[in-house]
Amino acid sequence: MNHRERLSATGDRILDHAGVTQVYGDPVTHDGKTIVPAQR
């Protein structure tokens, strides 16, 4: 595997695990207000 393929494979793995809910968590609604956690 050359450097370009290795870098591409690493980027693909990062994208698979770095979704919005992984970074921010699920929104929580309470009393008509929605809170989006900034860190999980």
HELIX and SHEET records of a PDB file:
HELIX    1   1 HIS A    3  HIS A   17  1                                  15    
HELIX    2   2 VAL A   20  TYR A   24  1                                   5    
SHEET    1   A 2 VAL A  28  HIS A  30  0                                        
SHEET    2   A 2 LYS A  33  ILE A  35 -1                                        
END                                                                             
